[in-house]
Amino acid sequence: MKFKLPSLRIPGTKQERLRSLTRRFLVGGAALTLGVASVSFVEAPTVAVAETVPADYTMRITGFANMPFTNNVNQYAFGSSNFTVQSWMYSEGGCGVSACTYMGKENSWIFGVLNGEYAWALQGTNGSWSWISSGVNVEYNRWQHVTWRKTGTSLRLYVDGENVYHVNSSVPSTLNLGQNFFIGSRENWSEWFYGRIDEVKLWKTDRTESQIKNDMHTRPTDTELNSADMVGYFDFNQQSLETVYNIAKN
């Protein structure tokens, strides 16, 4: 059991609003294996709040090898469920003329940057798949909150809480089981992300627009961490060089 305080992140120059700031106990759930090479932990911006707040860390990726992953293909599989995938992203370049995967399960679902634009690929049962660009440009060297929300055969992209992309074609209703879950790269491919990733949240439900806006600035509540809807929450604050903990309790 780890006792920690939530902190307030300032992405770029826009200060986030935190609805409430409370102490709570968090219990680590299923973890991801982490190699040492190419991954480091750096302090994320914080602001004082009525008492001393510990440093908040983010994961920085600068190479292909040894990204956090799970060795159980059944974890983080969405199947026929609606889902929402969220994270804070700080792209540092290196993805302008190629694909950089920042999260996903090979042969199931992946999200990344393709030629400088946010992109996705979803594979249905026994189906084919390929990268599809959203046409939404990544802003390099600043924090952006990125949310992908799948509802049935519809997929939406939200950047900093705003719906900037919507597609209802080539979106399978049921996803293939796929391979292992990775953060920062794509299994068996050299499509690694270059930059920082933080506050990864995986929901087995389609969050509403108001919830997405709220999720930008708040950590999950104890109720959410214990709910069947939240299957993954990674804040990278444990500072282990071997393990990244899933704080969600599912």
Phi, psi and omega per residue, in radians:
M1 nan 2.365 -3.074
K2 -2.134 2.274 3.110
F3 -1.734 2.196 -3.112
K4 -2.650 2.802 3.113
L5 -1.849 2.469 3.015
P6 -1.189 2.702 3.103
S7 -2.250 2.967 -3.062
L8 -1.903 2.139 -3.119
R9 -1.652 2.532 3.078
I10 -2.067 1.678 -3.103
P11 -1.369 2.093 -3.112
G12 1.098 -2.180 -3.139
T13 -1.911 0.012 -3.088
K14 -1.708 1.991 -3.117
Q15 -1.311 2.349 3.094
E16 -1.422 2.691 3.046
R17 -1.811 2.316 3.128
L18 -1.869 2.094 -3.067
R19 -1.063 -0.756 3.128
S20 -2.648 2.687 -3.134
L21 -2.259 1.908 -3.069
T22 -2.363 2.687 3.020
R23 -1.424 2.523 3.045
R24 -2.766 2.766 3.098
F25 -1.608 2.348 3.137
L26 -2.072 2.359 -3.124
V27 -1.948 2.213 -3.121
G28 -1.162 2.399 3.095
G29 -1.830 -2.538 3.135
A30 -1.064 2.319 -3.015
A31 -1.853 2.878 3.038
L32 -1.872 2.472 3.043
T33 -1.296 2.479 -3.096
L34 -2.330 2.218 3.007
G35 -1.524 2.872 -3.056
V36 -1.477 -0.740 -3.038
A37 -1.104 2.485 3.006
S38 1.279 -0.053 -3.133
V39 -2.191 2.352 3.067
S40 -2.443 2.883 3.121
F41 -2.060 2.189 -3.114
V42 -2.178 2.724 -3.120
E43 -1.202 2.384 3.010
A44 -1.642 2.667 -3.112
P45 -1.044 2.398 3.086
T46 -2.331 2.904 3.097
V47 -2.373 2.494 -3.110
A48 -1.180 2.529 -3.106
V49 -2.451 1.441 2.999
A50 1.139 -0.167 3.086
E51 -2.835 2.927 -3.113
T52 -1.192 2.268 -3.130
V53 -1.947 2.217 3.129
P54 -1.081 2.759 3.130
A55 -1.056 2.498 3.091
D56 -1.838 2.261 -3.046
Y57 -1.894 2.670 3.065
T58 -2.244 2.713 3.131
M59 -1.602 2.224 3.119
R60 -1.926 2.278 -3.065
I61 -2.030 2.249 -3.121
T62 -2.298 0.161 -3.126
G63 -2.832 3.098 -2.990
F64 -1.432 -0.642 -2.904
A65 -1.356 2.580 2.867
N66 1.080 0.969 3.024
M67 -1.461 2.779 3.065
P68 -1.085 2.360 -3.139
F69 -2.690 2.831 3.006
T70 -1.930 2.592 -3.137
N71 -1.797 0.412 3.090
N72 -2.141 1.893 -3.043
V73 -1.158 -0.303 -3.127
N74 -1.391 -0.254 3.126
Q75 -1.404 2.470 3.068
Y76 1.092 0.533 3.033
A77 -1.689 2.323 -3.057
F78 -1.721 -0.395 3.107
G79 0.982 -2.167 -3.133
S80 -1.668 0.087 -3.106
S81 -1.342 2.601 2.884
N82 -1.171 2.705 -3.141
F83 -2.667 2.858 3.074
T84 -2.407 2.274 3.127
V85 -2.111 2.157 -3.038
Q86 -2.258 2.619 3.037
S87 -2.935 2.708 2.907
W88 -1.541 2.350 -3.074
M89 -2.208 2.403 3.030
Y90 -2.277 1.557 -3.086
S91 -1.360 2.243 -3.102
E92 -1.857 0.263 3.138
G93 1.765 -3.029 -3.138
G94 1.501 -0.057 -3.130
C95 -2.074 0.290 -3.047
G96 -1.232 -0.498 -3.079
V97 -2.232 0.328 -3.137
S98 -2.658 -3.120 3.136
A99 -1.688 2.348 3.087
C100 -2.218 1.922 3.136
T101 -1.483 2.236 3.118
Y102 -1.856 -0.202 3.129
M103 -2.985 2.578 2.994
G104 2.580 -3.076 3.108
K105 -2.137 2.063 3.138
E106 -0.967 2.417 -3.114
N107 1.113 0.465 3.055
S108 -2.535 -1.274 3.116
W109 -2.611 2.345 3.065
I110 -2.502 2.601 3.066
F111 -2.282 2.518 -3.089
G112 -2.923 -2.766 3.125
V113 -2.141 2.227 -3.126
L114 -2.211 2.028 -3.127
N115 0.911 0.718 3.075
G116 1.421 0.130 -3.137
E117 -2.180 2.570 3.056
Y118 -1.103 2.415 -3.048
A119 -2.493 2.880 -3.094
W120 -2.538 2.815 2.993
A121 -2.628 2.211 3.116
L122 -2.198 2.275 -3.141
Q123 -1.961 2.148 3.083
G124 -1.408 3.031 3.132
T125 -1.033 2.115 3.137
N126 1.035 0.392 -3.126
G127 -1.822 3.022 3.073
S128 -1.686 2.978 3.098
W129 -2.727 2.831 3.095
S130 -2.843 2.831 3.101
W131 -1.108 2.401 3.029
I132 -2.220 2.165 -3.102
S133 -1.453 2.509 3.101
S134 -1.466 -0.300 -3.055
G135 1.400 0.031 -3.131
V136 -1.678 2.087 -3.088
N137 -1.256 2.461 2.993
V138 -1.367 2.438 3.013
E139 -1.695 1.991 -3.061
Y140 -1.396 2.629 3.053
N141 1.067 0.622 2.956
R142 -2.681 2.660 3.116
W143 -1.284 2.362 2.996
Q144 -2.308 2.428 3.040
H145 -1.618 2.151 -3.008
V146 -2.091 2.201 3.137
T147 -2.246 2.253 2.962
W148 -1.916 2.270 -3.124
R149 -2.225 2.116 3.105
K150 -1.855 2.228 3.053
T151 -2.248 1.862 -3.089
G152 1.094 -2.060 3.106
T153 -1.885 0.482 3.121
S154 -2.068 2.430 3.128
L155 -2.279 2.314 3.128
R156 -2.185 2.575 3.038
L157 -2.024 2.277 3.069
Y158 -2.055 2.267 3.053
V159 -2.075 2.146 -3.067
D160 0.920 0.676 3.056
G161 1.490 -0.078 -3.105
E162 -1.844 2.352 3.109
N163 -1.283 1.940 -3.046
V164 -1.981 -0.061 -3.086
Y165 -2.783 2.450 3.122
H166 -2.570 2.291 3.107
V167 -2.431 2.477 3.085
N168 -2.273 0.462 3.028
S169 -2.217 2.630 -3.124
S170 1.131 0.294 3.113
V171 -1.834 1.885 -3.101
P172 -1.219 2.566 3.120
S173 -1.287 -0.564 3.129
T174 -2.209 2.276 -3.107
L175 -1.624 2.588 3.034
N176 -1.100 2.662 3.132
L177 -1.067 -0.737 3.075
G178 1.330 -2.863 -3.077
Q179 -1.895 -2.601 -3.066
N180 -1.304 2.676 3.093
F181 -1.459 2.281 3.136
F182 -2.176 2.599 2.929
I183 -2.076 2.164 3.071
G184 1.711 -0.097 3.141
S185 -2.863 -3.069 -3.126
R186 -2.170 2.283 -3.061
E187 -1.027 2.241 3.090
N188 1.176 0.246 3.074
W189 -2.239 2.702 3.115
S190 -1.667 0.617 -3.124
E191 -1.699 1.061 -3.090
W192 -1.463 2.646 3.119
F193 -1.439 2.554 3.098
Y194 -2.068 1.858 -3.135
G195 2.627 -2.688 -3.056
R196 -2.042 2.521 3.122
I197 -2.316 2.433 -3.137
D198 -2.649 2.845 3.040
E199 0.862 0.959 3.106
V200 -1.356 2.179 3.134
K201 -2.229 2.246 3.117
L202 -2.053 2.109 -3.113
W203 -2.066 2.371 3.059
K204 -1.648 0.895 3.098
T205 -2.869 2.789 3.094
D206 -1.620 1.883 -3.137
R207 -1.171 2.524 3.104
T208 -1.288 2.909 -3.141
E209 -1.105 -0.677 3.123
S210 -1.175 -0.649 3.088
Q211 -1.150 -0.687 3.130
I212 -1.094 -0.757 3.095
K213 -1.085 -0.722 3.137
N214 -1.207 -0.647 -3.120
D215 -1.092 -0.448 3.136
M216 -1.015 -0.652 -2.900
H217 -2.002 0.084 -3.116
T218 -2.334 2.574 2.969
R219 -1.411 2.746 3.131
P220 -1.041 2.531 3.053
T221 -1.325 2.920 3.080
D222 -1.038 -0.656 3.124
T223 -1.104 -0.749 3.131
E224 -1.173 -0.710 3.133
L225 -1.085 -0.492 -3.137
N226 -1.639 -0.120 -3.044
S227 -1.391 2.760 3.087
A228 -1.244 -0.316 -3.112
D229 -1.243 -0.652 -3.102
M230 -1.615 1.962 -3.117
V231 -1.780 -0.220 3.139
G232 -2.738 2.355 3.007
Y233 -2.532 2.016 -3.101
F234 -2.138 2.013 3.137
D235 -1.888 -0.086 3.025
F236 1.077 0.436 -3.106
N237 -1.672 -0.031 -3.070
Q238 -1.348 -0.322 3.039
Q239 1.074 0.513 3.026
S240 -1.567 2.477 3.080
L241 -1.568 0.075 -3.130
E242 -2.162 -0.349 -3.013
T243 -2.454 2.398 2.945
V244 -1.939 2.132 -2.988
Y245 -1.576 2.426 2.954
N246 -1.565 1.999 -3.070
I247 -1.445 -0.355 3.025
A248 -1.085 2.551 -2.965
K249 -1.732 0.444 3.099
N250 -1.903 nan nan
